[in-house]
Amino acid sequence: MNVFDRSINIDALFKFSQMYVNNLCGNETVVMVCFLTCPFITHASFMYYPSSCRSHSTQVHLKNVYSSLAVCMFVAAAGSYVHVVTRLFQGGVLSVLGSLGLMFWLAMTPHNPETEKKRLAILAGFAFLTGVGLGPTLDFVISVNPSIIVTAFMGTSVIFICFTLSALYAKRRTYLFLGGTLMSGLSLLFLMSLMNMFFGSMVLFKAHMYLGLLIMCGFVLFDTQLIIEKAENGDKDYVWHCVDLFLDFITIFRKLMVILAMNDKDKKKEKK
């Protein structure tokens, strides 16, 4: 498989599935603060990028990628707000199908100056519906302990920044070898999810969450370096590259929230 071929979007589809597989069905302020802080996190990752080690065009490309990622976080925050606070549009099957459809539409639309505004609008719609899709998980976490949202967000931010900086400062192609392993890991997670639909095992569910978190951390390393290599090879589709990083961040955030919520519930049961 040629990882530099833009037409290959299987990894994005698998990562998308990880945002919704095993979904669990004064607090709204916590949600908004977390997401509205995230754009500053994404810019912080780019701010420390070693500008001397890549071409100027790649520097500009990365700036566009992280700027788009920041906008996605604002829009996703609005989507989460709509679900958690206004209840005008609830996260569920429709939001999942809608975001999946927009992702495919974006992938199938060629990147050129004529379609740039259209693709950015599609990206915004995808981010909004992804934020709405976070709603059921946020409802579950809020019912357990609202402070978990802040803890999970801070943890996700630290993970994302550290792994991003590691990928940016490492030698070229250092982490690209992880691609095959990570894709195999996503396939394993998908199979585990299917199995758990029949067995309903909490042990298998927890294993899925922890393994998924580890794999998505690896994808931050892989995707960051892959974006750089694609840019160096002439692929300047910053909109789709933003989708890769956006999926990484949101999936890590979701899994970390669920893990912390489960641990908190277990502690409460032990005290009783």
N, C-alpha and C positions, 0 to 999 in steps of 0.2 A: 504494500500500500504506500502510495506517495503522499506523505504528510503535507506537502506543499501544494497539493491540488485542491483548489477552493471548492470544487464540486463535491468533495467528500465531507459530509456533515453528520456522519453517523455518531461521532463522539458527542456532538451537541444534542442529538436526539436522546442518547443514553443519559447524558447529564440532566437534560430536561425531565426525564422520567424519574430521576432521583429526587426532584423537588416535590413530587406528588405521590410517589409510592409510599405506602404506610402512613398516609396523612391522618393526623389526629385532629379529630374534631374537638377622675384623676389619672386611669390606665392608658387612655388614648394619647395623653401627653408623652408618656414614656415611649410609645411606638414612634411618634413623630420626631422626637428629639434624636432617637437612634438613627433613623433614616436620613434626617436632615443633616446630621453630622458626617454621614458617610462620604459626601463629595469631598470634604476636606481630607479624609483618609486617602481617597484615590489620588488626589493631587499631591499629598505628602509622599506617596510611593514614587511618583514621577519626579518630584523635586530633587531627590537625591540620586537621580540617575547619572552615571558617569558619562557626561556628554562627549568626552574625548575619544571614546572607544567605538562609536558608531557613526555612520554617515549623517550629514545634516538632514537629508530627506527622511531618514529613519527617526531622527529626533522629532521632526515635525509630525510624523505619523503617530508616534507614541503620545505626543501631546494631544492629538485629535482623539486617539483611543481613550485616554484617561478623562478627557473633557466630556466625551460622550458618555462614559461610564458614570461620571458625576451627575449628568442630567438624568440618566436612567434611574439613579437612586432617588432623586427628587420626585420623579414620576411614580416610581414604585411606592414611595411614601404616601403619595396621594391615593394610590390604589388601596393600600392598607388602611388608610384613614376612612375611605368610603365604606369598607367592610366593617371595621371595628367600631366606628363612631356613628356614621350616618345610616348605615344599613340599607342604603339605596340599592346597592348591588352586592350580592353575597358571593363569596368564593365557593366554587363547586365545579360541577361537570362543565357548565357553560364557560366559565373562566379558563378552565384547563384547555378545552377544545379551542377556544378563541386565541389564547396565547400560543398554542401549538400551530394553529393555522397561520397566524401572523409570522411565526418563526420560519415556517416553510415558505411563505410568500417572500419574506426578506431574503432567504437563501436563494430563491429562484430568480430574484430581480437582479440584473447585472449592475455592477458598480461603475457609474460614469457620471460626469457633471450633470447630465440631463435628468438622471434618476436620483440624484443625491438627496434632494429635499423630500422626495417621495419615500425613500428608504429611511430617512430620519423620522418621518411621521410614522412609518410602520414600526420602527424601533421603539418610539414613544408608546405606541399602543401595546406593544408586546410587554414593555416594562410595567405599564399600568395594570394590565391583566395579571401579570406575575405578582405584583403587589397585592392585588385583590385575592389571588390564590393563596397568599400567605395568611389570609384572614383566619381560616379555621385553626391553623397551628397557633396563631397569636391568641385566639380565644381560649384554647386549651391551656397555654402557658399562663395567661392572665388568671385563669381559674385556679391554678396551682400556686403561683407566686409571681406577681407582676415584675418584681425586681430581676427575675431571670432574664427578661428581655434585654435589660441594660448589660447584665453580665455576659450574655451570649454575644451581644453586639460588640462589646469591648474585646472579648476573646477572638471573635471573627476578624476584627480590625487588626489586632496584633498578628494573628496568623497570616492574614493577607499581606500586610506590609512586610513582615519578616521573609516570607517565602518569595514575594515579589523582588525584594532587594537582593536576595540570594541569587535569583535567576538573572537579574540585571547585571550583577557584578561578576558572575561566574564566566568562565571562558565560553565562547560560542559553541553551541550544540552539546554542552555538558549534560543537560537533562533531557535531550530529545530521545535518548534511548529508553526513557520511561514510557514512551507512547504505547508500545505493545503491551507492557505489563498493566498499565492503567486501563486500557480498553478491555483486557481480559478481566480485570477487577470489576469493571462496570457490568460486564456480561454475567459474572458470578453474582453480583448484587441483584441483578434482574431475576436470575434463577432463584435466588434465596427469597425474593419477594413473592414469586409465583408459588413456591413451596409453602410459604407461610400463610398464603391464602387458604390452604387446605388444612394445615396443622395448627395454626393459631398459637405458635410457641413464642412465649415472651423471651426465652433465651435466644431463639433465632432472630427475633426482632431486635434485641439489643446488639447482637453480633452484627447484624445488618447496619445498624446506626453507627457503631464504632468503626467498622471496616469502611463504610461509606465516607465517614469523616476523614479517615486517613487517605483514602484514594483521592478525594477532592482536594486535599492539601497538596498532593502530588501533582494534580492538574494545574494548580497555580504555577508551579515551577515549569511544567511542560508547556502550558499555553503561553506563558510570558516569553519564553525563549523561542517558541514556534512563531509567535507574532513578529519578533525581531527578525528571524530568518526569512519569513515571508516578505517582510518589508524590504530587506536587503536584496531579495530576489525579484522585486518589482511589484509585489502584491500590496497595494495601498488601500485595501478595503477596510478602512478603520471602523466602519459601522458593524460589519460582521465580527471583526476582531473584538469589538466591545461586547458583543453578545457572549463570546466565550468567557471573558473575565466576569461579566455580570452573572452568568450561570454559576460560575465557580463561587463567587461571594455569597449569592443568595442560598445556594445549596449548603454551603458550610454553615451559614447562619441558621438555617432551618434545622439541620441535624444537631447542631450544638444546643439550640433551644430545647429540642425534644430530649436530648440526653440529660441536660441539667434538670429539666422538669421531672423526668423519671427518677433521677437520683433524689430529688427533693421529696417526691411522693414516698419513696422507699424509706427515707429517714423519718418522715412523719408516721409511717406505719410502725416502725421500730419503737418509737416513743410511746405509742398507745399500748 
